[in-house]
Amino acid sequence: IHFYEEFLKRYDRKMRADAGAFYTPQPVVEFMVRSVDELLRSRFGLEMGIADPASWIEVATRNGFEIPGGVDPTRPFVSMVDPATGTGTFLVEWLRRARRSYEAVQATGDWPGHLRDHVLPSMHAFELMLGPYAIAHLKVALELHDEGVDNSEMCILLTDTLDHAAHELKFEAMRD
């Protein structure tokens, strides 16, 4: 499973840069995910951090802000998007942190059910290269198996995140 990360360390730097393939060390990934989890707890009052199932309307009401236009108020507030997932290092760490955050509040709760019903549907990942994409699926599947969730899928898509044209904002000159 860790072969690809080792391979990237030794791979031709120019070719690796041209492909946009960079490995994020595990301690950095852990820090980033832990920081998001803590911000969700401290800034938005989400007891379960990244595992919290609260909707936009619940969080907006609790924190006194308006829901942005185009956002369904009933949708979960927490959503994770990894635009270049590589081998899924962030995905696996997100799942592990979500479990710790959930169990800190619901020590005897149904973690596999919560994972299946709330955490997994809020996670989305994209990868351009087939090798890392396959490894990400394998790593996530092994993590889910360890969590007691064998028949769920993670949304990892094989695509170029930057290939889709962004919506362009067009401003028309205002007339007096």
C-alpha positions in Angstrom: 0.0 0.0 0.0 2.8 2.4 0.8 4.7 1.4 -2.4 3.4 4.4 -4.4 4.4 7.0 -1.8 8.0 5.5 -1.8 7.9 5.4 -5.6 7.0 9.1 -5.7 10.0 10.0 -3.5 12.4 8.4 -5.9 10.6 9.3 -9.2 12.1 11.8 -11.7 11.3 15.2 -10.2 10.5 16.9 -13.5 8.2 14.2 -14.6 6.5 14.1 -11.2 6.1 17.9 -11.2 4.6 17.8 -14.8 2.1 15.2 -13.6 1.3 17.2 -10.5 2.1 14.1 -8.4 3.3 15.1 -4.9 3.3 13.1 -1.7 2.1 14.7 1.5 3.8 13.2 4.6 1.5 11.5 7.1 2.3 13.9 9.9 1.2 16.9 7.7 -2.0 15.1 6.7 -2.8 14.3 10.4 -2.2 17.9 11.4 -4.4 19.3 8.6 -7.3 16.9 9.3 -7.0 17.4 13.1 -7.1 21.2 12.6 -10.3 21.1 10.5 -11.8 18.8 13.1 -10.9 21.3 15.9 -12.2 24.3 13.9 -15.5 22.6 13.4 -15.8 22.0 17.1 -14.5 25.4 18.4 -15.8 27.8 15.7 -19.1 26.2 14.6 -20.0 24.2 17.8 -20.1 20.8 16.1 -19.5 18.4 19.0 -18.5 15.6 16.7 -16.2 17.8 14.5 -15.8 16.2 11.1 -18.2 13.4 12.0 -21.0 15.7 13.0 -24.3 15.2 11.0 -25.7 18.7 11.6 -27.4 20.4 8.6 -26.7 23.9 7.3 -29.9 25.2 8.9 -28.9 23.9 12.3 -25.4 25.3 12.1 -26.5 28.6 10.7 -29.2 29.0 13.4 -26.8 28.1 16.2 -24.1 30.4 14.9 -26.2 33.3 13.6 -25.2 33.4 9.9 -27.2 33.2 6.7 -27.0 30.2 4.5 -25.3 31.0 1.2 -27.6 31.2 -1.9 -27.9 27.9 -3.7 -27.2 25.8 -0.6 -29.9 23.4 0.4 -30.5 24.1 4.1 -31.2 20.5 4.9 -27.9 19.2 3.5 -25.1 18.3 5.9 -22.9 21.2 6.9 -19.7 19.1 6.9 -18.5 18.1 3.5 -15.0 16.9 2.4 -13.7 17.3 -1.1 -10.2 16.1 -2.1 -9.6 17.4 -5.6 -6.3 15.4 -6.1 -6.6 12.5 -3.8 -3.6 10.5 -5.0 -3.5 7.3 -3.0 -6.2 8.4 -0.5 -4.0 9.4 2.4 -6.3 12.3 3.4 -9.4 10.1 3.0 -8.1 7.4 5.3 -7.0 10.0 7.9 -10.4 11.7 7.6 -12.1 8.4 8.4 -9.8 7.8 11.4 -10.3 11.3 12.8 -14.1 11.1 12.3 -14.2 7.9 14.4 -12.2 9.5 17.2 -14.5 12.5 17.2 -17.6 10.5 17.1 -16.5 8.2 19.9 -15.5 11.1 22.1 -19.2 12.1 22.1 -21.0 8.7 21.5 -18.7 6.2 23.2 -21.3 3.4 22.9 -22.9 4.6 19.7 -23.2 2.7 16.4 -20.0 4.0 14.7 -20.3 1.7 11.6 -23.9 3.0 11.0 -22.9 6.6 11.5 -19.9 6.1 9.2 -22.1 4.6 6.5 -25.0 7.0 6.9 -23.3 10.3 7.6 -19.5 10.4 7.1 -19.1 8.5 3.8 -21.9 10.4 1.9 -20.2 13.7 2.7 -16.8 12.6 1.3 -15.8 13.1 -2.3 -12.5 12.6 -4.0 -11.0 12.9 -7.5 -7.9 11.5 -9.0 -6.3 11.9 -12.5 -4.0 9.0 -12.6 -5.1 5.4 -12.6 -2.4 3.9 -10.3 -3.1 6.2 -7.4 -6.8 6.0 -8.0 -6.7 2.2 -7.6 -4.5 2.4 -4.5 -6.9 5.0 -3.0 -9.8 2.6 -3.5 -7.8 -0.2 -1.9 -6.7 1.8 1.1 -10.3 3.1 1.8 -11.8 -0.4 1.3 -9.3 -1.8 3.9 -10.0 1.0 6.3 -13.8 0.5 5.9 -13.4 -3.2 6.5 -11.4 -2.5 9.7 -14.3 -0.3 10.8 -16.9 -3.0 10.1 -18.3 -1.5 7.0 -17.8 -3.9 4.1 -20.6 -3.0 1.7 -20.3 0.7 1.3 -18.5 2.7 -1.4 -16.5 5.8 -1.1 -17.1 8.5 -3.8 -13.6 8.4 -5.5 -13.8 9.4 -9.2 -11.2 9.0 -11.9 -11.2 12.4 -13.5 -9.2 15.6 -14.0 -10.6 18.1 -11.5 -9.3 21.0 -13.5 -10.7 19.8 -16.9 -14.2 21.2 -16.4 -14.8 24.7 -17.4 -15.7 26.9 -14.4 -18.8 29.0 -14.4 -17.7 32.4 -15.5 -19.1 35.5 -13.8 -20.0 38.1 -16.4 -20.5 41.7 -15.3 -22.5 44.0 -17.5 -21.7 47.6 -17.4 -24.2 49.4 -15.3 -25.9 52.3 -17.1 -26.9 55.5 -15.4 
